């Protein structure tokens, strides 16, 4: 009798447990992985169920009845939110059908790219948004409106100071782009034509962005000692945030060149003081000691570029102006570490790719500053310059307000390797930061900075942008000799609930979307 009662009560318990399990239908079930949710510091061992484009369950699989069309066994793998890259030039590829897969970023674990950086955006946003939606894109896209692009629409390429009428027109165009879906405005105050603007002009446009709950992303006016100096350039960015009352995000923060090496402590103190004041200042960083830009951007004096390339060469043909141009160019080459530190990575003259400016000047039998103008005359030239030190790189990397970015552009390995490189070198090898810090600063923090809703975290109800990578093999392959090699170790990439990378292979599915604020 007692045995019968015991069996009866045990049956009731099992019935209670079973009857209270929820039924979950899923397209994909991920199980047995080491899960970092993008928020916490400690990984958890839970299962994740996906239906359509959302996460519908996170927890102990035994607590629910899950029926899934596909199950992924992630044993031995890290499961993470998809990485969000806050600074890219991926739009140059996304605009072309044959490159719209965005594989250089996809295989880094990136599921969302921010585009329209450095003050240059494809205009108007509505046109390119329609293009992406019609042809498909491999990753999600967050668009910014470029200040330089807007300035060029109204003022042109000249160094003219914007009038109140010009500013009113620019504000109207910024508003139009914000209405079309821009998450904020970027500036490239180092580059023409953004470099011709003053702080007041930028503040005026930033106020329009603030009225639309947008963010201000900036390539500083100076990352070295070219013009106002690095510290003053950061102070300008903070002042724009203070006056316009909007968040400030400093792109690819660095101390570029010997003149400003070891200034990271001063910069960190300046940013911390501003944050304590209530100004939302953050930054991104790529994990390399070499920067990349155009050759003219690196060494040509900004004043000489006013009006564009034709105007530059008209000035260059005038003896007095040529002397001044070459003098400024020599100084800028020195700031970059010298002609042997400027590596050519892209030009129409293929014989020069992989050579430095010193080698090319010897081939041309010209002083290195004159060789610059021989190269630029017939082609757009991209360079990599080795001009940063480890102490500054790691000092910035440890800050809680810093997130991972690539500044991914053709010719530099960062386009193909930034996120895996940071994991492999600075997490696994050098132990500058730990795994959860790396993941959180590549996912949820970036989503919060750019105000991207319901992404960047593994959380029920959030969009299913999820990656699964092998912690032993996840690494960059691209280097300065061959910058076009896909990263390794990514096993799965799920974007908007659909599989884009399966068992390390691209599925040829374009699952990305243009995101909305």
LODO-968445 format. One record per residue (C-alpha): residue in three letters; chain; x, y, z. Coordinates in nm, 4 decimals. Example, Ala and Ser with C-alpha at 12.3 -4.5 7.8 and 13.67 -1.06 7.14 Angstrom:
<sites>
SITE,Ala,A,1.2300,-0.4500,0.7800
SITE,Ser,A,1.3670,-0.1060,0.7140
</sites>
This chain:
<sites>
SITE,Unk,A,0.0000,0.0000,0.0000
SITE,Unk,A,0.2788,0.2378,0.0969
SITE,Unk,A,0.4664,0.1451,-0.2216
SITE,Unk,A,0.1599,0.2199,-0.4303
SITE,Unk,A,0.1218,0.5618,-0.2694
SITE,Unk,A,0.4898,0.6374,-0.3269
SITE,Unk,A,0.4634,0.5434,-0.6930
SITE,Unk,A,0.1491,0.7526,-0.7203
SITE,Unk,A,0.3164,1.0620,-0.5737
SITE,Unk,A,0.6278,1.0162,-0.7888
SITE,Unk,A,0.4012,0.9943,-1.0894
SITE,Unk,A,0.2286,1.3141,-0.9857
SITE,Unk,A,0.5645,1.4919,-0.9589
SITE,Unk,A,0.6752,1.3778,-1.3023
SITE,Unk,A,0.3388,1.4702,-1.4442
SITE,Unk,A,0.3627,1.8142,-1.2823
SITE,Unk,A,0.7075,1.8702,-1.4287
SITE,Unk,A,0.6116,1.7389,-1.7703
SITE,Unk,A,0.2797,1.9199,-1.7840
SITE,Unk,A,0.4468,2.2515,-1.6978
SITE,Unk,A,0.7046,2.2272,-1.9757
SITE,Unk,A,0.6392,2.4753,-2.2523
SITE,Unk,A,0.6204,2.3586,-2.6124
SITE,Unk,A,0.8658,2.5456,-2.8345
SITE,Unk,A,0.8809,2.5171,-3.2092
SITE,Unk,A,1.2153,2.6289,-3.3533
SITE,Unk,A,1.3965,2.6513,-3.6820
SITE,Unk,A,1.7378,2.6102,-3.5182
SITE,Unk,A,1.8495,2.4724,-3.1814
SITE,Unk,A,2.2057,2.5376,-3.0625
SITE,Unk,A,2.3225,2.3109,-2.7788
SITE,Unk,A,2.6318,2.2121,-2.5797
SITE,Unk,A,2.8288,2.5306,-2.6523
SITE,Unk,A,3.0089,2.7650,-2.4135
SITE,Unk,A,2.7764,3.0630,-2.4302
SITE,Unk,A,2.8832,3.4237,-2.3783
SITE,Unk,A,2.5700,3.6377,-2.3899
SITE,Unk,A,2.7442,3.9694,-2.4592
SITE,Unk,A,2.6644,4.1073,-2.1138
SITE,Unk,A,2.7929,3.8850,-1.8344
SITE,Unk,A,3.1516,3.8032,-1.7465
SITE,Unk,A,3.0910,3.4321,-1.6914
SITE,Unk,A,2.9964,3.1904,-1.9712
SITE,Unk,A,2.6968,2.9614,-1.9324
SITE,Unk,A,2.6048,2.6220,-2.0732
SITE,Unk,A,2.2563,2.6704,-2.2145
SITE,Unk,A,2.0646,2.5849,-2.5275
SITE,Unk,A,1.9382,2.8514,-2.7667
SITE,Unk,A,1.6310,2.8137,-2.9865
SITE,Unk,A,1.5625,3.0334,-3.2896
SITE,Unk,A,1.2338,3.0812,-3.4723
SITE,Unk,A,1.2175,3.3027,-3.7793
SITE,Unk,A,1.4555,3.5921,-3.7024
SITE,Unk,A,1.4319,3.5908,-3.3213
SITE,Unk,A,1.5735,3.4061,-3.0230
SITE,Unk,A,1.2747,3.2356,-2.8595
SITE,Unk,A,1.4431,3.0338,-2.5857
SITE,Unk,A,1.7622,3.0415,-2.3800
SITE,Unk,A,1.8032,2.7949,-2.0966
SITE,Unk,A,1.8181,2.4325,-1.9925
SITE,Unk,A,1.6841,2.2256,-2.2787
SITE,Unk,A,1.5306,1.9820,-2.0284
SITE,Unk,A,1.3003,2.2561,-1.9002
SITE,Unk,A,1.1074,2.2734,-2.2273
SITE,Unk,A,0.9831,2.0540,-2.5091
SITE,Unk,A,1.1742,2.1899,-2.8095
SITE,Unk,A,1.0981,2.0739,-3.1587
SITE,Unk,A,1.3663,2.2056,-3.3977
SITE,Unk,A,1.4103,2.1628,-3.7720
SITE,Unk,A,1.7894,2.1791,-3.7342
SITE,Unk,A,2.0129,2.1168,-3.4318
SITE,Unk,A,2.3690,2.2488,-3.4100
SITE,Unk,A,2.5970,2.0696,-3.1646
SITE,Unk,A,2.8375,2.3418,-3.0494
SITE,Unk,A,3.0387,2.1236,-2.8115
SITE,Unk,A,3.3884,2.2677,-2.7640
SITE,Unk,A,3.2840,2.5917,-2.9331
SITE,Unk,A,3.2155,2.9464,-2.8159
SITE,Unk,A,2.8659,3.0777,-2.8879
SITE,Unk,A,2.8412,3.4563,-2.8968
SITE,Unk,A,2.6308,3.7410,-3.0313
SITE,Unk,A,2.7465,3.8358,-3.3773
SITE,Unk,A,3.0145,4.1022,-3.3738
SITE,Unk,A,2.9196,4.4607,-3.4639
SITE,Unk,A,3.1873,4.6579,-3.6481
SITE,Unk,A,3.1414,5.0302,-3.5747
SITE,Unk,A,3.3774,5.1615,-3.8397
SITE,Unk,A,3.4045,5.0122,-4.1874
SITE,Unk,A,3.4163,5.1046,-4.5508
SITE,Unk,A,3.2183,4.7946,-4.6422
SITE,Unk,A,2.9708,5.0013,-4.8425
SITE,Unk,A,3.2285,5.0147,-5.1229
SITE,Unk,A,3.1788,4.6387,-5.1593
SITE,Unk,A,2.8113,4.6157,-5.0675
SITE,Unk,A,2.7280,4.8475,-5.3567
SITE,Unk,A,2.8525,4.5838,-5.6036
SITE,Unk,A,2.6478,4.2677,-5.6511
SITE,Unk,A,2.9488,4.0381,-5.6810
SITE,Unk,A,3.0926,4.1660,-5.3502
SITE,Unk,A,2.7702,4.2181,-5.1578
SITE,Unk,A,2.8300,3.8953,-4.9593
SITE,Unk,A,3.0692,4.0974,-4.7391
SITE,Unk,A,3.2782,3.7841,-4.6756
SITE,Unk,A,3.5863,3.9710,-4.5428
SITE,Unk,A,3.3760,4.0835,-4.2451
SITE,Unk,A,3.1463,3.7803,-4.2315
SITE,Unk,A,3.4340,3.5400,-4.1666
SITE,Unk,A,3.5575,3.7547,-3.8788
SITE,Unk,A,3.2280,3.6851,-3.7033
SITE,Unk,A,3.0866,4.0256,-3.7945
SITE,Unk,A,2.7118,4.0235,-3.8518
SITE,Unk,A,2.6549,4.4029,-3.8609
SITE,Unk,A,2.8706,4.6751,-4.0179
SITE,Unk,A,2.8449,5.0504,-3.9714
SITE,Unk,A,2.9027,5.2362,-4.2998
SITE,Unk,A,2.9366,5.5988,-4.4066
SITE,Unk,A,3.2372,5.6637,-4.1827
SITE,Unk,A,3.5160,5.9246,-4.1954
SITE,Unk,A,3.2718,6.1876,-4.3201
SITE,Unk,A,3.2085,6.0053,-4.6487
SITE,Unk,A,2.8746,5.8377,-4.7179
SITE,Unk,A,2.7110,5.7231,-5.0386
SITE,Unk,A,2.4453,5.9824,-5.1134
SITE,Unk,A,2.1541,5.9768,-5.0839
SITE,Unk,A,2.1033,5.7011,-4.8274
SITE,Unk,A,1.7577,5.6182,-4.9660
SITE,Unk,A,1.9094,5.5157,-5.3007
SITE,Unk,A,2.1584,5.2748,-5.1461
SITE,Unk,A,1.9117,5.1420,-4.8936
SITE,Unk,A,1.6873,5.0433,-5.1852
SITE,Unk,A,1.9850,4.8903,-5.3662
SITE,Unk,A,2.0818,4.6755,-5.0670
SITE,Unk,A,1.7257,4.5596,-5.0155
SITE,Unk,A,1.6785,4.4675,-5.3813
SITE,Unk,A,2.0089,4.2876,-5.4487
SITE,Unk,A,2.0676,4.1492,-5.0987
SITE,Unk,A,2.3588,4.1963,-4.8584
SITE,Unk,A,2.5612,3.9477,-4.6595
SITE,Unk,A,2.5599,4.1339,-4.3270
SITE,Unk,A,2.3384,4.3862,-4.1563
SITE,Unk,A,2.4120,4.7525,-4.2246
SITE,Unk,A,2.3910,5.0585,-4.0002
SITE,Unk,A,2.4198,5.3754,-4.2138
SITE,Unk,A,2.5703,5.7082,-4.1118
SITE,Unk,A,2.5501,6.0334,-4.3048
SITE,Unk,A,2.8912,6.1781,-4.3861
SITE,Unk,A,2.9547,6.5433,-4.3017
SITE,Unk,A,3.2116,6.5694,-4.5830
SITE,Unk,A,2.9585,6.4348,-4.8315
SITE,Unk,A,2.6976,6.6886,-4.7202
SITE,Unk,A,2.9508,6.9717,-4.7276
SITE,Unk,A,3.0527,6.8798,-5.0805
SITE,Unk,A,2.6878,6.8878,-5.1915
SITE,Unk,A,2.6558,7.2498,-5.0716
SITE,Unk,A,3.0026,7.4070,-5.0663
SITE,Unk,A,3.1978,7.1854,-5.3034
SITE,Unk,A,3.5589,7.0753,-5.2589
SITE,Unk,A,3.7024,7.4185,-5.1831
SITE,Unk,A,3.8325,7.5463,-4.8509
SITE,Unk,A,3.5611,7.8110,-4.8402
SITE,Unk,A,3.4107,7.8891,-4.5011
SITE,Unk,A,3.0450,7.7907,-4.4888
SITE,Unk,A,2.8038,8.0831,-4.4699
SITE,Unk,A,2.4902,8.0803,-4.2526
SITE,Unk,A,2.2953,8.0026,-4.5709
SITE,Unk,A,2.5298,7.7130,-4.6494
SITE,Unk,A,2.4882,7.5742,-4.3000
SITE,Unk,A,2.1096,7.5982,-4.3242
SITE,Unk,A,2.1214,7.3982,-4.6497
SITE,Unk,A,2.3535,7.1398,-4.4957
SITE,Unk,A,2.1295,7.1021,-4.1917
SITE,Unk,A,1.8335,7.0378,-4.4213
SITE,Unk,A,2.0280,6.7669,-4.6068
SITE,Unk,A,2.1379,6.6072,-4.2797
SITE,Unk,A,1.7757,6.6017,-4.1683
SITE,Unk,A,1.6768,6.4368,-4.4939
SITE,Unk,A,1.9397,6.1660,-4.4448
SITE,Unk,A,1.8357,6.1107,-4.0842
SITE,Unk,A,1.4769,6.0716,-4.2048
SITE,Unk,A,1.6033,5.8155,-4.4581
SITE,Unk,A,1.7501,5.6007,-4.1807
SITE,Unk,A,2.0909,5.7354,-4.0773
SITE,Unk,A,2.1823,5.6460,-3.7178
SITE,Unk,A,2.3992,5.9550,-3.6908
SITE,Unk,A,2.6651,6.1649,-3.8601
SITE,Unk,A,3.0298,6.0886,-3.9211
SITE,Unk,A,3.3069,6.3402,-3.9772
SITE,Unk,A,3.6489,6.3107,-4.1355
SITE,Unk,A,3.7946,6.6358,-4.0097
SITE,Unk,A,4.1440,6.5286,-4.1128
SITE,Unk,A,4.0382,6.4816,-4.4751
SITE,Unk,A,3.9278,6.7332,-4.7355
SITE,Unk,A,3.6614,6.8700,-4.7557
SITE,Unk,A,3.5769,6.8066,-4.3877
SITE,Unk,A,3.9097,6.9586,-4.2862
SITE,Unk,A,3.7963,7.2950,-4.4250
SITE,Unk,A,3.5093,7.3198,-4.1768
SITE,Unk,A,3.5340,7.4896,-3.8400
SITE,Unk,A,3.3964,7.3625,-3.5112
SITE,Unk,A,3.0923,7.5897,-3.5281
SITE,Unk,A,2.9836,7.4354,-3.8585
SITE,Unk,A,3.0123,7.0830,-3.7206
SITE,Unk,A,2.8256,7.1750,-3.4020
SITE,Unk,A,2.5395,7.3210,-3.6062
SITE,Unk,A,2.4980,6.9982,-3.8025
SITE,Unk,A,2.5479,6.7846,-3.4934
SITE,Unk,A,2.2559,6.9632,-3.3278
SITE,Unk,A,2.0324,6.8404,-3.6091
SITE,Unk,A,2.1604,6.4882,-3.5462
SITE,Unk,A,2.0924,6.5291,-3.1730
SITE,Unk,A,1.7345,6.6342,-3.2433
SITE,Unk,A,1.6941,6.2957,-3.4140
SITE,Unk,A,1.8502,6.0985,-3.1265
SITE,Unk,A,2.1578,6.0251,-3.3371
SITE,Unk,A,2.5250,5.9707,-3.2625
SITE,Unk,A,2.8316,6.1699,-3.3697
SITE,Unk,A,3.1176,5.9537,-3.4970
SITE,Unk,A,3.4442,6.1280,-3.5762
SITE,Unk,A,3.7752,6.0758,-3.7447
SITE,Unk,A,3.9574,6.3439,-3.5465
SITE,Unk,A,4.0959,6.6570,-3.7051
SITE,Unk,A,4.4434,6.5389,-3.6086
SITE,Unk,A,4.5699,6.2045,-3.4775
SITE,Unk,A,4.9286,6.3259,-3.4649
SITE,Unk,A,5.0846,6.6708,-3.5008
SITE,Unk,A,4.9729,6.7665,-3.8496
SITE,Unk,A,4.7594,7.0682,-3.7601
SITE,Unk,A,4.5953,7.1299,-3.4219
SITE,Unk,A,4.7557,6.8270,-3.2548
SITE,Unk,A,4.6034,6.5086,-3.1148
SITE,Unk,A,4.4996,6.6390,-2.7721
SITE,Unk,A,4.3357,6.9503,-2.9185
SITE,Unk,A,4.1527,6.7356,-3.1724
SITE,Unk,A,4.0055,6.5211,-2.8953
SITE,Unk,A,3.9109,6.8352,-2.7023
SITE,Unk,A,3.7298,6.9596,-3.0138
SITE,Unk,A,3.5333,6.6335,-3.0412
SITE,Unk,A,3.4315,6.6561,-2.6765
SITE,Unk,A,3.3304,7.0195,-2.7178
SITE,Unk,A,3.1064,6.9236,-3.0100
SITE,Unk,A,2.9375,6.6694,-2.7832
SITE,Unk,A,2.9031,6.9260,-2.5074
SITE,Unk,A,2.7502,7.1967,-2.7289
SITE,Unk,A,2.5308,6.9707,-2.9421
SITE,Unk,A,2.4322,6.7492,-2.6494
SITE,Unk,A,2.4838,6.4142,-2.8196
SITE,Unk,A,2.7077,6.1065,-2.7770
SITE,Unk,A,3.0585,6.1302,-2.9192
SITE,Unk,A,3.2332,5.8260,-3.0639
SITE,Unk,A,3.6017,5.8609,-3.1564
SITE,Unk,A,3.6902,5.6313,-3.4420
SITE,Unk,A,4.0091,5.4248,-3.4511
SITE,Unk,A,4.1598,5.6056,-3.1529
SITE,Unk,A,4.5396,5.6054,-3.1697
SITE,Unk,A,4.8620,5.7956,-3.1082
SITE,Unk,A,4.9935,5.8202,-3.4626
SITE,Unk,A,5.3631,5.8971,-3.5004
SITE,Unk,A,5.6605,5.9580,-3.2726
SITE,Unk,A,5.5426,6.3120,-3.1915
SITE,Unk,A,5.2487,6.1750,-2.9906
SITE,Unk,A,5.3643,5.8338,-2.8712
SITE,Unk,A,5.2859,5.7672,-2.5035
SITE,Unk,A,5.0079,6.0284,-2.5011
SITE,Unk,A,4.7434,5.7629,-2.4314
SITE,Unk,A,4.7446,5.8323,-2.0550
SITE,Unk,A,4.6672,6.1999,-2.1155
SITE,Unk,A,4.3894,6.1111,-2.3596
SITE,Unk,A,4.2355,5.8555,-2.1248
SITE,Unk,A,4.2323,6.1100,-1.8424
SITE,Unk,A,4.0686,6.3676,-2.0714
SITE,Unk,A,3.7970,6.1224,-2.1772
SITE,Unk,A,3.7357,6.0011,-1.8214
SITE,Unk,A,3.6931,6.3604,-1.6996
SITE,Unk,A,3.4468,6.4312,-1.9803
SITE,Unk,A,3.2460,6.1182,-1.9018
SITE,Unk,A,3.2345,6.2228,-1.5362
SITE,Unk,A,3.0961,6.5559,-1.6570
SITE,Unk,A,2.8131,6.3674,-1.8274
SITE,Unk,A,2.9358,6.3739,-2.1876
SITE,Unk,A,2.8948,6.0300,-2.3464
SITE,Unk,A,3.2401,5.9747,-2.4987
SITE,Unk,A,3.3409,5.6348,-2.6366
SITE,Unk,A,3.5903,5.5106,-2.8947
SITE,Unk,A,3.6763,5.2186,-3.1201
SITE,Unk,A,4.0154,5.0718,-3.2052
SITE,Unk,A,4.1637,4.8298,-3.4556
SITE,Unk,A,4.4306,4.5917,-3.3175
SITE,Unk,A,4.7246,4.6790,-3.5444
SITE,Unk,A,5.0349,4.8970,-3.5166
SITE,Unk,A,5.0020,5.0267,-3.8711
SITE,Unk,A,4.7377,5.2614,-4.0059
SITE,Unk,A,4.6121,5.2819,-4.3624
SITE,Unk,A,4.4862,5.5646,-4.5752
SITE,Unk,A,4.5341,5.7178,-4.9166
SITE,Unk,A,4.8828,5.8435,-4.9989
SITE,Unk,A,4.7502,6.1965,-5.0473
SITE,Unk,A,4.5624,6.1716,-4.7173
SITE,Unk,A,4.8839,6.0653,-4.5442
SITE,Unk,A,5.1309,6.3203,-4.6758
SITE,Unk,A,4.9796,6.5913,-4.8995
SITE,Unk,A,4.9146,6.9245,-4.7171
SITE,Unk,A,4.5388,6.9810,-4.6838
SITE,Unk,A,4.5522,7.3388,-4.8151
SITE,Unk,A,4.7055,7.2137,-5.1408
SITE,Unk,A,4.4097,6.9805,-5.2042
SITE,Unk,A,4.1456,7.2538,-5.2015
SITE,Unk,A,3.9367,7.2195,-5.5165
SITE,Unk,A,4.0398,6.8599,-5.5836
SITE,Unk,A,4.3174,6.6796,-5.7701
SITE,Unk,A,4.3263,6.9120,-6.0706
SITE,Unk,A,4.3707,7.2135,-5.8444
SITE,Unk,A,4.6487,7.0321,-5.6566
SITE,Unk,A,4.8509,6.9816,-5.9753
SITE,Unk,A,4.7901,7.3362,-6.0963
SITE,Unk,A,4.9488,7.4548,-5.7705
SITE,Unk,A,5.2243,7.1961,-5.8048
SITE,Unk,A,5.3227,7.3440,-6.1415
SITE,Unk,A,5.3768,7.6891,-5.9860
SITE,Unk,A,5.7381,7.7098,-5.8580
SITE,Unk,A,5.6630,7.8978,-5.5342
SITE,Unk,A,5.3638,7.6818,-5.4431
SITE,Unk,A,5.5507,7.3653,-5.5421
SITE,Unk,A,5.8257,7.4542,-5.2945
SITE,Unk,A,5.5683,7.4927,-5.0167
SITE,Unk,A,5.3858,7.1747,-5.1136
SITE,Unk,A,5.7069,6.9698,-5.1103
SITE,Unk,A,5.8139,7.1221,-4.7784
SITE,Unk,A,5.4824,7.0224,-4.6190
SITE,Unk,A,5.5006,6.6785,-4.7781
SITE,Unk,A,5.8504,6.6170,-4.6359
SITE,Unk,A,5.7243,6.7026,-4.2871
SITE,Unk,A,5.4252,6.4721,-4.3219
SITE,Unk,A,5.6402,6.1838,-4.4444
SITE,Unk,A,5.8594,6.2316,-4.1377
SITE,Unk,A,5.5493,6.2256,-3.9134
SITE,Unk,A,5.4572,5.8918,-4.0660
SITE,Unk,A,5.7962,5.7494,-3.9685
SITE,Unk,A,5.9881,5.8175,-4.2907
SITE,Unk,A,5.9587,5.6992,-4.6520
SITE,Unk,A,6.0601,5.3428,-4.5617
SITE,Unk,A,5.7544,5.3191,-4.3293
SITE,Unk,A,5.5036,5.3977,-4.6059
SITE,Unk,A,5.4135,5.0719,-4.7795
SITE,Unk,A,5.2147,5.0925,-5.1039
SITE,Unk,A,4.9267,4.8435,-5.0920
SITE,Unk,A,4.7056,4.9597,-5.3776
SITE,Unk,A,4.7716,5.1469,-5.7025
SITE,Unk,A,4.7075,5.1009,-6.0733
SITE,Unk,A,5.0833,5.0604,-6.1231
SITE,Unk,A,5.1067,4.7025,-5.9954
SITE,Unk,A,5.4881,4.7055,-5.9992
SITE,Unk,A,5.4817,4.9397,-5.6991
SITE,Unk,A,5.2466,4.7338,-5.4812
SITE,Unk,A,5.4405,4.5856,-5.1890
SITE,Unk,A,5.7185,4.8438,-5.2128
SITE,Unk,A,5.7747,5.1345,-4.9774
SITE,Unk,A,5.8061,5.4974,-5.0762
SITE,Unk,A,6.1834,5.4955,-5.0283
SITE,Unk,A,6.2252,5.2061,-5.2717
SITE,Unk,A,5.9976,5.3711,-5.5263
SITE,Unk,A,6.1775,5.7062,-5.5014
SITE,Unk,A,6.5060,5.5264,-5.5716
SITE,Unk,A,6.3511,5.3509,-5.8726
SITE,Unk,A,6.2195,5.6830,-6.0054
SITE,Unk,A,6.5435,5.8613,-5.9143
SITE,Unk,A,6.3433,6.1327,-5.7376
SITE,Unk,A,6.3411,6.2733,-5.3840
SITE,Unk,A,6.0796,6.0820,-5.1872
SITE,Unk,A,5.8497,6.3857,-5.1579
SITE,Unk,A,5.8522,6.4316,-5.5377
SITE,Unk,A,5.7927,6.0604,-5.5918
SITE,Unk,A,5.4608,6.1096,-5.4112
SITE,Unk,A,5.3304,6.3370,-5.6871
SITE,Unk,A,5.4580,6.1091,-5.9608
SITE,Unk,A,5.2564,5.8262,-5.8056
SITE,Unk,A,4.9423,6.0307,-5.7448
SITE,Unk,A,4.9294,6.1778,-6.0938
SITE,Unk,A,4.7894,5.8673,-6.2604
SITE,Unk,A,4.6306,5.6646,-5.9815
SITE,Unk,A,4.4595,5.6477,-5.6454
SITE,Unk,A,4.7267,5.5159,-5.4103
SITE,Unk,A,4.6657,5.3435,-5.0759
SITE,Unk,A,4.9403,5.3112,-4.8163
SITE,Unk,A,5.0023,5.1360,-4.4883
SITE,Unk,A,5.2250,5.3234,-4.2431
SITE,Unk,A,5.3832,5.1726,-3.9330
SITE,Unk,A,5.3432,5.4477,-3.6781
SITE,Unk,A,5.1977,5.3183,-3.3478
SITE,Unk,A,5.3497,5.1562,-3.0393
SITE,Unk,A,5.2270,4.8650,-2.8287
SITE,Unk,A,5.2071,5.0670,-2.5064
SITE,Unk,A,4.9416,5.3014,-2.6465
SITE,Unk,A,4.7507,5.0248,-2.8248
SITE,Unk,A,4.7133,4.8109,-2.5119
SITE,Unk,A,4.6490,5.1113,-2.2865
SITE,Unk,A,4.3458,5.2086,-2.4917
SITE,Unk,A,4.2328,4.8471,-2.5285
SITE,Unk,A,4.1867,4.8054,-2.1533
SITE,Unk,A,3.9435,5.0968,-2.1206
SITE,Unk,A,3.5765,5.0140,-2.0498
SITE,Unk,A,3.4547,5.2711,-2.3035
SITE,Unk,A,3.6509,5.1202,-2.5947
SITE,Unk,A,3.5045,4.8756,-2.8478
SITE,Unk,A,3.6520,4.6749,-3.1326
SITE,Unk,A,3.6447,4.8144,-3.4861
SITE,Unk,A,3.8265,4.7438,-3.8106
SITE,Unk,A,3.8264,5.0569,-4.0273
SITE,Unk,A,3.8201,4.7808,-4.2882
SITE,Unk,A,3.9406,4.9031,-4.6257
SITE,Unk,A,4.1210,4.7481,-4.9213
SITE,Unk,A,4.4910,4.6763,-4.8805
SITE,Unk,A,4.5200,4.6583,-4.5006
SITE,Unk,A,4.4799,4.3200,-4.3250
SITE,Unk,A,4.2372,4.4766,-4.0758
SITE,Unk,A,3.9576,4.4434,-4.3339
SITE,Unk,A,3.9897,4.0642,-4.3156
SITE,Unk,A,4.1308,4.0060,-3.9691
SITE,Unk,A,4.0589,4.2646,-3.6968
SITE,Unk,A,3.8268,4.0709,-3.4669
SITE,Unk,A,4.0039,3.7306,-3.4865
SITE,Unk,A,4.3407,3.9066,-3.4493
SITE,Unk,A,4.2282,4.0826,-3.1332
SITE,Unk,A,4.1046,3.7512,-2.9931
SITE,Unk,A,4.4113,3.5510,-3.0956
SITE,Unk,A,4.6824,3.8032,-3.0073
SITE,Unk,A,4.5458,4.0233,-2.7314
SITE,Unk,A,4.3174,3.7722,-2.5565
SITE,Unk,A,4.4837,3.4309,-2.6001
SITE,Unk,A,4.8511,3.5178,-2.6433
SITE,Unk,A,4.9200,3.8476,-2.4656
SITE,Unk,A,4.6257,3.8312,-2.2218
SITE,Unk,A,4.5686,4.2058,-2.2353
SITE,Unk,A,4.1928,4.1462,-2.1943
SITE,Unk,A,3.9872,3.8342,-2.1235
SITE,Unk,A,3.7344,3.6511,-2.3435
SITE,Unk,A,3.4131,3.8052,-2.2021
SITE,Unk,A,3.5586,4.1564,-2.2249
SITE,Unk,A,3.6522,4.0940,-2.5880
SITE,Unk,A,3.3045,3.9625,-2.6683
SITE,Unk,A,3.1115,4.2285,-2.4747
SITE,Unk,A,3.3215,4.5035,-2.6358
SITE,Unk,A,3.2527,4.3587,-2.9798
SITE,Unk,A,2.8780,4.3148,-2.9361
SITE,Unk,A,2.6473,4.4673,-2.6743
SITE,Unk,A,2.8561,4.7766,-2.5989
SITE,Unk,A,2.8738,4.8662,-2.9665
SITE,Unk,A,2.4983,4.8147,-3.0039
SITE,Unk,A,2.4379,5.0438,-2.7064
SITE,Unk,A,2.6723,5.3146,-2.8398
SITE,Unk,A,2.5059,5.3230,-3.1814
SITE,Unk,A,2.1572,5.2738,-3.0372
SITE,Unk,A,2.0934,4.9571,-3.2372
SITE,Unk,A,1.7775,4.8021,-3.0910
SITE,Unk,A,1.7485,4.4355,-2.9887
SITE,Unk,A,2.0909,4.3243,-3.1115
SITE,Unk,A,2.4309,4.2613,-2.9597
SITE,Unk,A,2.3044,4.0283,-2.6847
SITE,Unk,A,2.1866,3.6705,-2.6598
SITE,Unk,A,1.8505,3.7337,-2.5045
SITE,Unk,A,1.4994,3.6006,-2.5645
SITE,Unk,A,1.3118,3.8326,-2.7988
SITE,Unk,A,1.6322,3.9721,-2.9523
SITE,Unk,A,1.7227,3.9205,-3.3178
SITE,Unk,A,1.9122,3.6009,-3.3849
SITE,Unk,A,2.2533,3.7314,-3.4911
SITE,Unk,A,2.4722,3.4549,-3.3483
SITE,Unk,A,2.8190,3.3215,-3.4210
SITE,Unk,A,2.9875,2.9974,-3.3195
SITE,Unk,A,3.3662,2.9829,-3.3346
SITE,Unk,A,3.6397,2.7412,-3.2393
SITE,Unk,A,3.8405,2.8952,-2.9525
SITE,Unk,A,4.1529,2.7048,-3.0609
SITE,Unk,A,4.1528,2.7960,-3.4318
SITE,Unk,A,3.9772,3.1350,-3.4517
SITE,Unk,A,4.2493,3.3596,-3.5957
SITE,Unk,A,4.3427,3.6075,-3.8635
SITE,Unk,A,4.5323,3.4975,-4.1738
SITE,Unk,A,4.5671,3.8256,-4.3636
SITE,Unk,A,4.8948,4.0122,-4.3182
SITE,Unk,A,5.0785,4.3023,-4.4801
SITE,Unk,A,5.2184,4.0797,-4.7539
SITE,Unk,A,4.8769,3.9381,-4.8422
SITE,Unk,A,4.5930,4.1404,-4.6939
SITE,Unk,A,4.3152,3.9515,-4.8745
SITE,Unk,A,4.2946,3.6228,-4.6815
SITE,Unk,A,3.9750,3.5250,-4.4996
SITE,Unk,A,4.0013,3.4556,-4.1281
SITE,Unk,A,3.9730,3.0996,-3.9946
SITE,Unk,A,3.7910,2.9260,-3.7137
SITE,Unk,A,3.4371,3.0576,-3.7616
SITE,Unk,A,3.2101,2.7535,-3.7708
SITE,Unk,A,2.8664,2.9147,-3.7928
SITE,Unk,A,2.7250,3.2592,-3.8548
SITE,Unk,A,2.3517,3.3065,-3.8148
SITE,Unk,A,2.2125,3.6408,-3.9287
SITE,Unk,A,1.8496,3.7302,-3.8722
SITE,Unk,A,1.7836,3.3656,-3.7889
SITE,Unk,A,1.9290,3.2306,-4.1146
SITE,Unk,A,2.2571,3.0444,-4.1564
SITE,Unk,A,2.5201,3.2394,-4.3530
SITE,Unk,A,2.8227,3.0271,-4.2594
SITE,Unk,A,2.7804,2.6535,-4.1979
SITE,Unk,A,3.0694,2.4375,-4.0760
SITE,Unk,A,3.3166,2.7041,-4.1894
SITE,Unk,A,3.1686,2.7454,-4.5386
SITE,Unk,A,2.9719,3.0333,-4.6867
SITE,Unk,A,2.6174,2.9250,-4.7697
SITE,Unk,A,2.5864,3.1918,-5.0428
SITE,Unk,A,2.2801,3.3263,-4.8632
SITE,Unk,A,2.2524,3.7039,-4.8273
SITE,Unk,A,2.0761,3.7294,-4.4930
SITE,Unk,A,2.1617,4.0866,-4.3962
SITE,Unk,A,1.9274,4.3832,-4.3630
SITE,Unk,A,1.9532,4.7601,-4.3493
SITE,Unk,A,1.8756,4.8167,-3.9822
SITE,Unk,A,1.6342,5.0724,-3.8428
SITE,Unk,A,1.6736,5.2901,-3.5375
</sites>
